[in-house]
Amino acid sequence: MEDNLTLYDSGQLRTACENRTEHSLEYEVVSIVLVLLICGAGIVGNGMVVLVVLTTKHMRTPTNCYLVSLAIADLVVLVAAGLPNITNTTHGSWIYGYVGCLSITYLQYLGINVSSCSITAFTIERYIAICHPIKAQFICTISRAKKIILIVWTVTSGYCVMWFFLLDIKQTIYRDMTVVTCDYKVSRKFYLPIYFLDFFIFYVVPLVLATVLYWLIGRILFLNPIPSDPKENSTKRWKSRTTCPKQASKPTDPQTSSRSSSSTVTSRRQVTKMLAVVVILFALLWMPYRTLVVINSFLSQPFTDPWVLLFCRICIYLNSAVNPIIYNLMSQKFRAAFRKLCNCKQKQLEKPTSYNVALNCSVIKDSSNESPSHFNTEMEDIAEHYLSTKEVSFDDASATPKVVISHA
């Protein structure tokens, strides 16, 4: 298709057929290798994001719910947009029939639009959580995040139905071959407004909104003191009610309180930086294709150089595949969860190492990423993992119980 977001490159295919030329062997090899590597890594990475959030208690937060929605949308894009390009490159023709033409195009647009909406949703959630902490107690909850995600997928699914009425299979017969393409059945003047509508709703609006909100977040998070978070205070009151009697009588250490506040600020900054990087990459990697669509809209003969089209497609696939890598590099929680999922254990090179984990009758909570009703932390996973396999000892009956973990 000439400007189609479905990325089959059928406009390029049609031009090639009219000129009776074929892709060079170099182009085919580069295209297939890059698509397989990027799509394969993206499918594995996004699948791991979904698994770690669903299977790890302390990872189930409102922000991570939106990241799961984004990961699923990226999986749809990689499978529906990336893999069919391999067969188009090798066969030079559309091989999936009329039903495949409609369904694959629909899934591509669905994944792309939902990913844009998911980015907008977690940007708004971060803004409310940091700039309006009182409202965040009632708005930034897991149940509300699930409802918003359901609405996003439902509305976007309905919006993308229009592609069922715009596409059809076309055959071009030559002396030695018949070329099949998945193409528009309406003239160019009808589908160009749809492109500009998509460009405005799912690219311009999210980026403008993200720019404004992250600027406001940055003022609070990096330039001004962090306002007192009611969720933090409620957590402290909850901890004081559930602390062991012997510990309840102990006065609060100002240094401990200061370290806790500093840790909260650091955690908030870390999460915000990670999400901001996701938004920036979304803007940069979608820019080549969006720019090409706008340029072709004003040209009588669309620009369809195969290498330029390949570059635009690769950028889109990278956008859908790179997010899990960003999470692993910039989030300690995701990195630990990925390692746990892969059963990656650090090898002990020298002598056995012992870890002392205090089992206090309290709960540690990261208020930067949790809802008020969520008090599960890594402590539960650590205790559950090691208590089942390691030795538990109590050095002193009157002292705080500790778990002594020794690696043989």
Rosetta blueprint (number, residue, H / E / L):
1 M L
2 E L
3 D L
4 N L
5 L L
6 T L
7 L L
8 Y L
9 D L
10 S H
11 G H
12 Q H
13 L H
14 R H
15 T H
16 A H
17 C H
18 E H
19 N L
20 R L
21 T L
22 E L
23 H L
24 S L
25 L H
26 E H
27 Y H
28 E H
29 V H
30 V H
31 S H
32 I H
33 V H
34 L H
35 V H
36 L H
37 L H
38 I H
39 C H
40 G H
41 A H
42 G H
43 I H
44 V H
45 G H
46 N H
47 G H
48 M H
49 V H
50 V H
51 L H
52 V H
53 V H
54 L H
55 T H
56 T L
57 K H
58 H H
59 M H
60 R L
61 T L
62 P H
63 T H
64 N H
65 C H
66 Y H
67 L H
68 V H
69 S H
70 L H
71 A H
72 I H
73 A H
74 D H
75 L H
76 V H
77 V H
78 L H
79 V H
80 A H
81 A H
82 G H
83 L H
84 P H
85 N H
86 I H
87 T H
88 N H
89 T H
90 T H
91 H H
92 G L
93 S L
94 W L
95 I L
96 Y L
97 G H
98 Y H
99 V H
100 G H
101 C H
102 L H
103 S H
104 I H
105 T H
106 Y H
107 L H
108 Q H
109 Y H
110 L H
111 G H
112 I H
113 N H
114 V H
115 S H
116 S H
117 C H
118 S H
119 I H
120 T H
121 A H
122 F H
123 T H
124 I H
125 E H
126 R H
127 Y H
128 I H
129 A H
130 I H
131 C H
132 H L
133 P H
134 I H
135 K H
136 A H
137 Q H
138 F H
139 I H
140 C L
141 T L
142 I H
143 S H
144 R H
145 A H
146 K H
147 K H
148 I H
149 I H
150 L H
151 I H
152 V H
153 W H
154 T H
155 V H
156 T H
157 S H
158 G H
159 Y H
160 C H
161 V H
162 M H
163 W H
164 F H
165 F H
166 L L
167 L E
168 D E
169 I E
170 K E
171 Q E
172 T E
173 I E
174 Y L
175 R L
176 D L
177 M L
178 T E
179 V E
180 V E
181 T E
182 C E
183 D E
184 Y E
185 K L
186 V L
187 S L
188 R H
189 K H
190 F H
191 Y H
192 L H
193 P H
194 I H
195 Y H
196 F H
197 L H
198 D H
199 F H
200 F H
201 I H
202 F H
203 Y H
204 V H
205 V H
206 P H
207 L H
208 V H
209 L H
210 A H
211 T H
212 V H
213 L H
214 Y H
215 W H
216 L H
217 I H
218 G H
219 R H
220 I H
221 L H
222 F H
223 L H
224 N L
225 P L
226 I L
227 P L
228 S L
229 D L
230 P H
231 K H
232 E H
233 N H
234 S H
235 T H
236 K H
237 R H
238 W H
239 K H
240 S H
241 R H
242 T H
243 T L
244 C L
245 P H
246 K H
247 Q H
248 A H
249 S L
250 K L
251 P L
252 T L
253 D L
254 P H
255 Q H
256 T H
257 S H
258 S H
259 R H
260 S H
261 S H
262 S H
263 S H
264 T H
265 V H
266 T H
267 S H
268 R H
269 R H
270 Q H
271 V H
272 T H
273 K H
274 M H
275 L H
276 A H
277 V H
278 V H
279 V H
280 I H
281 L H
282 F H
283 A H
284 L H
285 L H
286 W H
287 M H
288 P H
289 Y H
290 R H
291 T H
292 L H
293 V H
294 V H
295 I H
296 N H
297 S H
298 F L
299 L L
300 S L
301 Q L
302 P L
303 F L
304 T L
305 D L
306 P H
307 W H
308 V H
309 L H
310 L H
311 F H
312 C H
313 R H
314 I H
315 C H
316 I H
317 Y H
318 L H
319 N H
320 S H
321 A H
322 V L
323 N H
324 P H
325 I H
326 I H
327 Y H
328 N H
329 L H
330 M H
331 S L
332 Q H
333 K H
334 F H
335 R H
336 A H
337 A H
338 F H
339 R H
340 K H
341 L H
342 C L
343 N L
344 C L
345 K L
346 Q L
347 K L
348 Q L
349 L L
350 E L
351 K L
352 P L
353 T L
354 S E
355 Y E
356 N E
357 V E
358 A E
359 L L
360 N L
361 C L
362 S L
363 V L
364 I L
365 K L
366 D L
367 S L
368 S L
369 N L
370 E L
371 S L
372 P L
373 S L
374 H L
375 F L
376 N L
377 T L
378 E H
379 M H
380 E H
381 D H
382 I H
383 A H
384 E H
385 H H
386 Y H
387 L H
388 S L
389 T L
390 K L
391 E L
392 V L
393 S E
394 F L
395 D L
396 D L
397 A L
398 S L
399 A L
400 T L
401 P L
402 K E
403 V E
404 V E
405 I E
406 S E
407 H L
408 A L
